[in-house]
Amino acid sequence: MTAASNFTDQHLLAFLKEGREEAFTEIYRRYWEKLLAIGYHYTQNKEFAEEVVHDVFLRLWMQRGEVEIGSLPAYLGTAVKFSVFKAMLKEKRRSQIRARLPQSEIISSDNEKIEARFLRDYLQGIVENLPEKCRLVFQYSREESLSLAEIAARMNISQKTVESHMTKALKTLRHGLHKLQSFIML
């Protein structure tokens, strides 16, 4: 591969699946600083952020043939956020064990809040990447509680088209949740 910097993310992903190290190197070069900034934003610790980003890239390489990635920046950014939250949660648990706090219910509640926040952000990211009409149909349905007929009237499209967009949105969300579940299993 020559001049990997000229390739699109989709081309790099295809080459990565083939195990081409040049593609991985270019992805690393292209996204390292951005991901480090995301990690630092959440951790306020450069070394910790570097470790998280390194782990994300390592997992990307190790799973290059298995993982399906639609948007490389979204995937990597989400992976860094999730890894930060997961590492922070692990550190919090360790601190609490060291302090021998008998507050397991509080720990569980905090864990659930962190996981709920991450899941909300993750799902919002999927919704934001839907095609415009599909995203609008989903948002009108879920955020404004409009019926399919009301959405069709508002958007001046048929109710069947609204149903089609809603089906696509829900299918995309289910697929995203399946990918998240696979990532969490690691």
FENBELLIN-V9042 format. One record per residue. RES is the residue in three letters. PSI is psi in whole degrees, -180 to 180 (none if undefined). OMEGA is omega in whole degrees, -180 to 180 (none if undefined). NEAR is the number of other ideal C-beta (glycine too) atoms within 10 Angstrom. Layout:
RES:PSI:OMEGA:NEAR + RES:PSI:OMEGA:NEAR
//
This chain:
MET:130:178:15 + THR:144:178:6 + ALA:60:-179:8 + ALA:-23:-179:18 + SER:-15:179:8 + ASN:-10:-178:9 + PHE:150:175:19 + THR:167:177:9 + ASP:-39:-179:19 + GLN:-40:178:12 + HIS:-44:180:14 + LEU:-40:179:22 + LEU:-40:178:22 + ALA:-44:179:13 + PHE:-36:178:20 + LEU:-44:179:23 + LYS:-29:178:15 + GLU:-6:179:11 + GLY:19:-178:11 + ARG:114:-177:16 + GLU:-30:179:11 + GLU:-37:179:15 + ALA:-44:178:22 + PHE:-44:180:18 + THR:-41:180:13 + GLU:-41:177:22 + ILE:-45:178:22 + TYR:-49:-179:15 + ARG:-40:-175:11 + ARG:-34:-170:18 + TYR:-8:-176:22 + TRP:-54:-175:15 + GLU:-41:180:10 + LYS:-44:-179:14 + LEU:-36:177:25 + LEU:-40:178:17 + ALA:-41:177:12 + ILE:-48:-180:22 + GLY:-42:-180:26 + TYR:-38:179:18 + HIS:-40:-178:12 + TYR:-29:-174:17 + THR:-29:-174:18 + GLN:28:-179:9 + ASN:111:-174:13 + LYS:-46:-178:11 + GLU:-42:179:9 + PHE:-43:179:17 + ALA:-42:179:23 + GLU:-41:179:16 + GLU:-42:179:15 + VAL:-47:-179:28 + VAL:-41:177:26 + HIS:-45:179:15 + ASP:-38:179:15 + VAL:-46:178:23 + PHE:-37:178:19 + LEU:-45:178:10 + ARG:-39:178:15 + LEU:-46:180:21 + TRP:-44:-176:13 + MET:-31:-177:11 + GLN:19:-173:13 + ARG:-32:-178:18 + GLY:-10:-174:9 + GLU:-35:-171:8 + VAL:138:176:18 + GLU:120:-176:11 + ILE:123:177:19 + GLY:-51:-179:14 + SER:113:-177:15 + LEU:-47:180:18 + PRO:-41:-180:13 + ALA:-43:-180:16 + TYR:-50:-178:21 + LEU:-42:179:23 + GLY:-44:178:18 + THR:-41:180:22 + ALA:-41:179:23 + VAL:-47:180:25 + LYS:-48:-178:22 + PHE:-42:180:20 + SER:-39:177:22 + VAL:-50:-179:23 + PHE:-41:-180:18 + LYS:-45:179:16 + ALA:-40:179:18 + MET:-39:178:15 + LEU:-43:178:16 + LYS:-44:179:10 + GLU:-39:178:12 + LYS:-43:179:14 + ARG:-44:180:13 + ARG:-44:179:10 + SER:-41:-179:10 + GLN:-36:177:16 + ILE:-43:179:10 + ARG:-38:-180:8 + ALA:-6:180:8 + ARG:49:178:6 + LEU:124:179:11 + PRO:51:-176:7 + GLN:54:-176:11 + SER:-30:179:9 + GLU:-38:178:8 + ILE:-42:179:11 + ILE:-47:-179:15 + SER:-41:179:10 + SER:-44:178:11 + ASP:-42:178:15 + ASN:-45:-179:14 + GLU:-38:179:10 + LYS:-43:179:10 + ILE:-46:-180:15 + GLU:-39:179:15 + ALA:-41:179:10 + ARG:-46:179:12 + PHE:-46:-179:18 + LEU:-43:178:13 + ARG:-48:180:10 + ASP:-41:-179:13 + TYR:-48:-180:19 + LEU:-38:178:14 + GLN:-38:177:10 + GLY:-39:178:16 + ILE:-46:-179:23 + VAL:-43:-179:18 + GLU:-25:-179:10 + ASN:0:176:14 + LEU:154:173:18 + PRO:151:-170:12 + GLU:-53:-177:7 + LYS:-39:178:16 + CYS:-45:179:18 + ARG:-44:-180:17 + LEU:-44:178:17 + VAL:-47:-180:28 + PHE:-46:-179:21 + GLN:-42:177:16 + TYR:-40:-179:21 + SER:-48:-172:19 + ARG:-38:-175:13 + GLU:-31:-179:9 + GLU:-1:178:10 + SER:38:178:8 + LEU:148:176:18 + SER:168:179:12 + LEU:-39:179:17 + ALA:-41:179:10 + GLU:-39:178:15 + ILE:-44:180:23 + ALA:-44:180:19 + ALA:-44:-178:13 + ARG:-40:-176:14 + MET:-5:-180:16 + ASN:46:176:6 + ILE:167:-178:15 + SER:158:179:10 + GLN:-33:177:14 + LYS:-38:178:10 + THR:-39:177:15 + VAL:-45:179:25 + GLU:-41:180:14 + SER:-44:178:15 + HIS:-40:-180:24 + MET:-42:178:18 + THR:-43:179:12 + LYS:-43:-179:16 + ALA:-46:-179:23 + LEU:-38:177:13 + LYS:-42:179:10 + THR:-42:178:19 + LEU:-44:178:15 + ARG:-43:179:11 + HIS:-42:178:13 + GLY:-39:178:19 + LEU:-36:177:14 + HIS:-43:178:11 + LYS:-40:179:18 + LEU:-43:179:17 + GLN:-42:178:9 + SER:-40:179:13 + PHE:-41:-179:17 + ILE:-34:-179:10 + MET:-22:-179:6 + LEU:none:none:10
//
